[in-house]
């Protein structure tokens, strides 16, 4: 399949086209939260690339969360609009799985511990069965109690270095979830019949994990 992949769960914004699980083009920005401005431009560039190379987009893969509330909403609204307009299915892909795949593609091995910042000393990570959870990091045991080497990474990892001091815990910098690594995961999700289409699209929401509470606007005149 040819899949358009969207990843906006952290401060990094990326979109890519993957064919049969392999990335063939990606747009990415690591310079902060400019998702609302950059994502439409990236989509336009990638759709133009697809037309030039006679590629038909058959599905949209979306990084479903957990992660930044704002980033997830921007990615979700864009993905749903594309799916409606092109009449193709949406494929939700867990963000923590994308982060782990990004680490593997860049050479990480052993037990992988993805950490996405959830503010203060809290992170989004996975349990021993791969299920997403929110954890306040106090020591290694609060994340994983196995004895083998553990490799931790993600935008929540840097702040945890001061408490993750055991010699078998290894910090890997500069690992972020990227759209170009979503292709293989999206193909697996389709095989497992995890796509969203038709009337289901109207009810699809990101996987926030923690309850989303909208803050009062600081813009004068808005409530």
C-alpha positions in Angstrom: 0.0 0.0 0.0 0.9 3.6 -0.4 0.2 5.4 2.9 0.4 9.0 3.9 1.8 9.2 7.5 1.3 12.0 9.9 3.2 12.5 13.2 2.5 15.5 15.4 2.5 14.1 19.0 5.6 16.1 20.2 7.3 19.4 19.3 8.6 17.7 16.2 6.2 17.8 13.2 6.6 15.3 10.3 4.7 13.8 7.5 5.8 11.1 5.0 4.8 8.8 2.2 5.5 5.1 2.7 5.0 2.4 0.1 4.8 -1.3 1.2 6.2 -0.2 4.6 9.2 1.6 3.3 9.6 5.5 3.4 10.0 7.2 0.1 9.7 10.9 1.1 9.5 12.8 4.4 9.0 16.4 5.5 10.1 17.1 9.1 10.7 20.1 11.4 12.4 19.8 14.8 12.4 23.4 15.7 9.3 23.7 17.9 5.5 23.8 17.9 4.7 25.0 14.4 2.4 22.1 13.5 -0.6 24.2 12.4 1.5 26.2 10.0 3.8 23.4 8.7 1.6 20.3 8.4 -0.7 21.7 5.6 2.4 22.7 3.6 4.0 19.3 4.2 0.8 17.5 3.1 0.6 19.6 -0.1 4.2 18.9 -0.9 3.8 15.1 -0.4 0.5 14.9 -2.4 2.2 16.8 -5.2 5.1 14.3 -5.0 2.6 11.4 -5.1 1.0 12.8 -8.3 4.4 13.4 -10.0 5.4 9.8 -9.3 2.0 8.3 -10.2 1.3 7.1 -6.6 -2.3 6.8 -5.3 -2.6 7.4 -1.6 -4.6 4.4 -0.2 -4.8 5.3 3.5 -3.7 7.9 6.1 -1.7 6.7 9.1 -1.9 8.9 12.2 0.2 8.9 15.3 -2.7 8.5 17.7 -1.0 9.5 21.0 -0.3 9.8 23.9 1.5 13.1 23.5 0.9 16.8 23.2 -2.8 17.6 23.4 -2.5 20.4 20.8 -0.3 18.4 18.5 -2.6 15.4 18.5 -5.6 17.5 17.8 -3.9 19.2 14.8 -2.8 15.9 13.4 -6.1 14.2 13.9 -8.2 17.0 12.3 -5.9 17.1 9.3 -5.9 13.3 8.9 -9.7 13.0 9.2 -10.2 15.8 6.6 -7.9 14.0 4.2 -9.7 10.6 4.8 -13.1 12.2 4.2 -11.9 14.1 1.1 -10.0 11.1 -0.5 -12.5 8.5 0.8 -9.7 6.4 2.3 -9.3 4.8 5.7 -7.5 6.2 8.7 -5.0 4.0 10.4 -4.2 4.9 14.0 -0.7 4.0 15.2 0.4 4.2 18.8 2.9 7.0 19.3 5.1 5.0 21.7 5.4 2.2 19.1 6.5 4.8 16.6 9.1 6.2 19.0 10.5 2.7 19.5 10.6 2.0 15.8 12.4 5.3 15.3 15.0 4.1 17.9 15.4 0.7 16.2 15.8 2.3 12.8 18.7 4.3 14.3 20.4 1.3 15.7 19.0 0.9 19.2 18.9 -2.6 20.6 18.0 -4.4 23.9 15.0 -3.5 26.0 13.6 -0.2 24.7 12.0 2.3 27.1 10.2 5.1 25.3 9.5 8.3 27.3 7.3 11.1 26.1 7.1 14.2 28.3 3.9 14.6 30.3 5.2 17.6 32.3 7.0 17.7 35.7 8.5 14.3 36.4 5.7 12.4 34.7 6.1 10.6 31.4 4.1 8.5 29.0 5.7 5.1 28.6 4.8 1.4 28.2 4.4 -1.4 30.6 5.9 -4.9 30.2 3.0 -5.8 27.9 3.5 -2.8 25.7 0.5 -0.9 26.9 0.7 2.9 27.3 0.7 4.4 30.8 1.5 7.6 32.6 4.2 7.3 35.3 5.9 9.7 37.7 9.6 8.7 37.4 11.2 8.3 40.8 13.8 5.6 40.0 14.4 2.7 37.6 11.9 0.4 39.3 9.1 2.9 38.5 9.6 2.2 34.8 11.0 -1.3 34.5 12.4 -3.8 37.0 14.2 -6.2 34.7 17.9 -6.9 35.0 19.1 -6.5 31.4 20.4 -3.4 29.7 17.7 -0.8 29.2 17.8 2.0 26.5 15.6 5.0 27.2 14.9 7.9 24.8 12.3 10.4 23.7 11.5 14.0 24.8 10.7 12.8 28.3 14.1 11.1 28.7 16.5 14.0 29.3 14.8 15.1 32.5 15.0 11.6 33.8 18.7 11.2 33.6 19.2 12.5 37.2 17.2 9.6 38.7 18.0 6.8 36.2 21.5 6.2 37.3 22.0 2.5 37.4 24.8 1.3 35.0 22.5 -0.9 33.0 20.3 2.1 32.0 21.5 3.9 28.9 20.2 7.3 27.6 20.0 7.7 23.8 19.7 11.4 22.8 17.9 12.8 19.7 15.4 10.0 19.2 12.0 11.4 18.2 8.9 9.8 16.7 9.1 10.3 12.9 6.5 9.7 10.2 8.9 7.9 7.9 9.1 5.0 10.4 5.3 4.6 10.6 4.9 2.7 7.3 5.7 -0.8 8.6 3.5 -0.2 11.7 0.6 1.0 9.6 0.9 -2.1 7.4 0.7 -4.3 10.5 -2.3 -2.3 11.8 -4.2 -2.9 8.5 -3.4 -6.6 8.7 -4.9 -6.6 12.2 -8.0 -4.7 10.9 -7.4 -1.6 13.1 -8.4 0.9 10.4 -11.1 3.5 10.9 -13.4 4.4 7.9 -16.9 5.5 7.0 -19.1 6.8 9.8 -16.5 5.7 12.4 -14.3 8.6 11.3 -16.8 11.2 12.8 -16.3 9.7 16.2 -12.6 9.1 16.2 -10.5 11.0 18.8 -6.8 10.9 19.7 -5.6 8.7 22.5 -4.8 11.3 25.2 -4.3 8.7 27.9 -4.8 11.5 30.5 -8.1 13.4 30.5 -7.9 16.6 28.4 -8.9 19.8 30.2 -9.1 22.9 28.1 -7.5 25.9 29.7 -9.1 29.4 29.7 -7.9 31.5 26.8 -5.4 34.3 27.6 -6.4 36.2 24.5 -8.5 39.3 25.5 -12.1 39.0 24.5 -12.1 35.2 24.3 -13.7 33.0 27.0 
